[in-house]
């Protein structure tokens, strides 16, 4: 499909750029007048809406939105596995495939918690060593295991097709007991998980990591189930990923080196998934969150607003989220001429 330059629709998906309601007034006040382009994009709109998360889907609001936009969902859940495999150059055999992430699970004072998988920074050599050790156990349980990259493996488990799983990001900071897989095959998942945990407990990779005071890789997480034939919907926008890890990065058609590079290279409908603010919000580092929004102002919001006003972009949509909802804002060059609407960040409240 060819695109005419200047007729693009750009969607900016910004996980955790919507402040939590209890902190929103203080954060909006702290941002003040430092993000005028963002204020214009939020205020001078042709439409806007705030959408609560679907609690029946065990994924974050922006993950639910992205799955719908790409046409990669099954029973409402993100179904990224097969598309991620293809993006990594792997042709999945017929069947049901899951994403498998090597992870660290820690025992908090009263519950289990999973650390951010991206924080493991697992080298390829170490990931492959853990993979090769675990692979026979998966195969003995009847599940093929395929290596994608250091953070992303894939498992074929046709008989687990109805397993109700959670995305890794949805579990962060939460009691892991509430986010474990559910369904008829949940016990089979737990058995395999336990076997692998025992297997990896004394693995040389983990001994070396602990000697360097790094968290051990002591478990795996399965999610994103999809039939092998599951492809993005015809006509789905291209996906660009910036500072995004895991499956979203694997799914991306492009990974721009910088946000100005993305804006300068716009030549067709696209989704930019930019997760730079998310770690700060999840970690309650609100100073870092404010600094990230200010960096996005310079690197993304101001250039994209300029591209909109100059006609290089036809329409801009912003999708901002926190754990419980996402907000959508759509603007055009015509909407930006609504001079009587004073730009404000009040719609973040």
C-alpha positions as a printed Julia matrix, in Angstrom:
349×3 Matrix{Float64}:
   0.0     0.0    0.0
   1.35    3.44  -0.86
   0.79    6.59   1.14
   0.83   10.22   0.12
   3.07   12.36   2.25
   0.94   14.86   4.15
  -2.08   12.54   4.4
  -0.93   10.63   7.44
  -2.83    9.85  10.6
  -0.48    9.47  13.54
  -1.46    7.91  16.85
   0.79    8.48  19.84
   0.33    5.75  22.46
   1.9     6.9   25.74
   1.61    4.32  28.54
   1.25    5.91  31.98
   1.33    9.45  30.59
  -2.14    9.9   32.1
  -1.49   10.76  35.75
  -3.16    8.76  38.47
  -6.23   10.71  39.7
  -4.9    11.11  43.25
  -1.69   12.75  41.97
  -3.06   14.52  38.89
  -3.69   18.01  40.37
  -0.16   18.28  41.76
   1.45   16.86  38.61
  -0.5    19.13  36.27
   0.42   22.1   38.43
   4.1    21.03  38.4
   4.11   20.75  34.6
   2.61   24.22  34.46
   3.45   26.07  31.25
   6.37   23.8   30.31
   4.35   21.69  27.85
   2.41   24.13  25.63
   2.33   21.81  22.6
   0.87   18.98  24.69
  -1.71   21.41  26.07
  -2.71   22.43  22.53
  -2.99   18.79  21.42
  -5.2    17.97  24.42
  -7.4    21.07  24.32
  -7.97   21.93  20.67
  -9.53   18.64  19.66
 -12.22   17.33  17.35
 -13.06   14.62  19.91
 -11.92   13.29  23.25
 -13.02   10.54  25.61
 -11.89    8.71  28.72
 -12.44    4.94  28.64
 -12.29    2.72  31.74
 -10.27   -0.47  31.51
 -12.07   -3.73  30.84
 -11.37   -5.56  34.09
 -12.27   -8.89  32.48
  -9.18   -8.55  30.28
  -6.02   -9.0   32.31
  -4.02   -6.39  30.45
  -3.33   -2.7   30.9
  -5.59   -0.19  29.1
  -2.98    0.78  26.51
  -2.27   -2.91  25.83
  -5.98   -3.52  25.27
  -6.12   -0.5   22.94
  -3.09   -1.65  20.93
  -4.45   -5.18  20.56
  -7.72   -3.78  19.15
  -5.95   -1.32  16.85
  -3.74   -4.03  15.34
  -6.49   -6.66  15.23
  -4.42   -8.93  17.47
  -6.84  -10.1   20.12
  -8.64  -13.3   20.99
 -11.51  -13.25  23.49
 -10.54   -9.63  24.15
  -7.01  -10.58  25.27
  -3.86   -9.39  23.5
  -2.91  -12.13  21.04
   0.6   -11.05  20.09
   2.54  -14.32  20.04
   2.32  -15.39  16.38
   2.81  -11.86  15.03
   5.81  -11.36  17.31
   7.29  -14.62  16.05
   6.96  -13.5   12.45
   8.48  -10.12  13.31
  11.5   -11.98  14.69
  11.78  -14.06  11.52
  10.18  -17.23  12.91
   7.42  -19.01  10.97
   5.11  -20.57  13.59
   3.83  -24.07  12.96
   0.07  -24.55  13.1
  -1.22  -24.46  16.66
  -1.55  -22.09  19.61
   1.54  -20.13  20.62
   2.34  -18.21  23.79
   4.97  -15.61  24.51
   7.34  -16.82  27.25
   9.37  -14.24  29.16
  12.15  -15.26  31.54
  11.46  -13.27  34.73
  12.44  -12.7   38.35
   9.82  -13.32  41.02
  10.62  -12.01  44.47
   9.06  -12.83  47.8
   7.85   -9.62  49.39
   6.9    -9.49  53.06
   3.38  -10.8   52.5
   3.17  -11.79  48.85
   4.93  -12.58  45.58
   5.88   -9.84  43.12
   7.34   -9.94  39.62
  10.1    -7.51  38.71
   9.97   -5.67  35.4
  11.32   -8.2   32.84
  13.08   -5.35  31.03
  15.09   -4.69  34.18
  16.77   -8.1   34.0
  18.95   -6.97  31.07
  19.6   -10.63  30.31
  22.46  -11.11  27.8
  21.74  -13.33  24.83
  24.33  -15.9   25.91
  22.78  -16.26  29.36
  19.24  -16.37  27.98
  20.18  -19.13  25.55
  21.8   -21.14  28.33
  18.64  -20.97  30.45
  16.52  -21.71  27.38
  18.48  -24.85  26.47
  18.25  -26.11  30.05
  14.48  -25.61  30.21
  13.61  -26.78  26.69
  13.57  -30.56  27.42
  11.17  -29.98  30.33
   8.77  -28.05  28.09
   9.02  -30.77  25.45
   8.41  -33.5   28.02
   5.21  -31.63  28.96
   4.24  -31.66  25.26
   5.15  -28.05  24.47
   7.63  -26.94  21.82
   9.85  -24.06  22.99
  11.33  -21.66  20.42
  13.95  -18.97  21.04
  13.07  -15.46  19.84
  15.48  -13.11  21.55
  17.02  -12.75  25.0
  13.78  -11.51  26.58
  11.23  -13.28  24.4
  10.71  -16.99  23.8
   7.69  -18.8   22.41
   5.84  -21.94  23.47
   3.4   -24.02  21.47
   0.66  -25.28  23.79
  -2.45  -26.21  21.82
  -4.19  -27.64  24.87
  -3.65  -24.37  26.78
  -5.57  -22.3   24.21
  -8.24  -21.24  26.72
  -5.78  -20.32  29.48
  -6.66  -16.88  30.9
  -3.31  -15.13  31.25
  -2.12  -11.69  32.31
   0.37   -9.48  30.51
   3.65   -9.04  32.41
   3.23   -5.26  32.68
  -0.21   -5.69  34.28
   1.36   -7.6   37.16
   4.06   -5.06  38.04
   3.76   -3.81  41.59
   0.84   -6.13  42.26
   0.32   -9.27  44.34
   1.25  -11.92  41.79
  -1.21  -14.42  43.28
  -4.07  -12.4   41.77
  -2.53  -12.47  38.29
  -1.56  -16.1   37.83
  -3.1   -17.95  34.85
  -6.65  -19.16  35.34
  -8.63  -21.96  33.75
  -8.67  -25.69  33.3
  -4.96  -25.83  32.4
  -3.75  -23.5   35.15
  -2.53  -26.43  37.26
  -0.45  -27.68  34.31
   1.14  -24.24  34.03
   2.01  -24.25  37.73
   3.57  -27.73  37.51
   5.81  -26.72  34.62
   6.64  -23.45  36.36
   7.68  -25.3   39.51
   9.87  -27.73  37.57
  11.67  -24.91  35.78
  12.11  -22.94  39.01
  13.83  -25.93  40.61
  15.91  -26.44  37.48
  17.12  -22.83  37.37
  17.67  -22.44  41.11
  21.29  -23.63  41.01
  21.96  -22.8   37.35
  25.43  -21.33  36.67
  23.84  -18.29  35.0
  22.0   -17.46  38.2
  25.05  -18.16  40.36
  26.98  -15.64  38.27
  24.14  -13.11  38.4
  23.86  -13.37  42.17
  27.65  -12.95  42.48
  27.21   -9.67  40.6
  24.25   -8.78  42.85
  21.81   -9.09  39.96
  18.35  -10.66  40.42
  18.27  -14.33  39.4
  16.06  -15.52  36.57
  13.9   -17.84  38.63
  10.65  -18.22  36.65
   8.94  -17.7   33.3
   5.74  -15.89  32.37
   3.38  -17.05  29.59
   0.84  -14.8   27.87
  -0.25  -13.38  24.51
  -1.69  -16.66  23.19
  -2.53  -16.65  19.49
  -3.26  -19.13  16.77
  -0.35  -19.44  14.33
  -2.44  -17.88  11.57
  -3.22  -14.74  13.62
  -2.0   -11.71  11.63
  -2.53   -7.99  12.12
  -5.82   -6.84  10.59
  -5.67   -5.81   6.92
  -4.94   -2.09   6.74
  -3.71   -1.89  10.35
  -1.31    1.04  10.81
   2.4     0.45  10.94
   3.79    0.29  14.47
   6.85    2.19  15.62
   8.24    1.56  19.1
  10.42    3.89  21.14
  11.82    2.85  24.52
   9.47   -0.12  24.53
  10.59   -3.61  25.39
   9.31   -7.13  25.06
   6.63   -8.14  22.61
   5.7    -4.58  21.58
   9.26   -3.93  20.49
   9.29   -7.25  18.63
   6.02   -6.39  16.87
   7.22   -2.98  15.71
   7.9    -2.33  12.05
  10.39    0.38  13.0
  12.31    1.42  16.11
  13.33    5.03  15.57
  16.61    6.09  17.12
  14.99    9.29  18.39
  11.58   10.94  18.48
  12.6    13.73  16.07
  13.72   10.97  13.67
  10.21    9.49  13.84
   8.53   12.84  13.15
  10.92   13.67  10.31
  10.3    10.28   8.69
   6.49   10.32   8.75
   5.16    9.13   5.39
   2.0     7.17   6.17
  -0.46    6.14   8.85
   1.38    4.91  11.91
   1.16    4.23  15.62
   4.07    5.37  17.78
   4.24    3.45  21.05
   6.46    5.47  23.37
   6.89    4.02  26.86
   9.51    6.4   28.27
   7.24    7.75  31.03
   5.98    4.35  32.2
   8.86    3.22  34.47
   8.69    6.51  36.37
   4.95    6.24  36.96
   5.1     2.58  37.94
   7.94    3.36  40.36
   6.17    6.49  41.71
   9.11    8.62  40.6
   7.03   11.69  39.85
  10.01   13.99  39.38
  11.27   11.64  36.69
   7.76   11.46  35.21
   7.58   15.26  34.91
  11.03   15.36  33.33
   9.96   12.74  30.78
   6.84   14.71  29.8
   9.03   17.77  29.34
  11.42   15.79  27.15
   8.46   14.5   25.12
   7.32   18.11  24.71
  10.58   19.01  22.99
  11.15   15.78  21.1
   7.61   14.79  20.11
   4.68   17.05  21.0
   6.08   20.3   19.57
   7.38   18.69  16.33
   4.17   16.71  15.76
   2.04   19.83  16.35
   4.18   21.71  13.84
   3.81   18.87  11.31
   0.03   18.98  11.81
  -0.17   22.74  11.28
   1.99   22.53   8.14
  -0.14   19.78   6.61
   2.43   16.99   6.75
   0.05   15.14   9.07
  -3.72   14.99   8.55
  -4.79   13.9   12.01
  -3.13   13.25  15.37
  -4.56   10.98  18.04
  -3.14   10.73  21.54
  -3.79    7.66  23.69
  -2.67    8.28  27.27
  -3.17    5.7   30.01
  -2.79    4.72  33.62
  -3.7     1.4   35.25
  -7.45    1.95  35.33
  -8.3     3.85  32.14
  -7.06    5.44  28.97
  -7.92    8.77  27.41
  -8.13    9.45  23.67
  -7.7    12.89  22.12
  -8.06   13.52  18.37
  -7.02   16.75  16.71
  -6.62   18.16  13.21
  -5.2    21.33  11.69
  -8.72   22.78  11.63
  -9.25   21.98  15.33
  -5.96   23.69  16.13
  -7.39   26.92  14.72
  -9.9    27.05  17.58
  -8.11   30.06  19.07
 -10.89   30.63  21.62
  -9.91   27.37  23.37
  -7.08   28.32  25.71
  -4.55   25.47  25.77
  -4.54   23.77  29.16
  -3.6    20.48  30.76
  -6.9    20.27  32.61
  -8.0    17.25  30.58
  -5.31   15.25  32.34
  -7.29   15.66  35.57
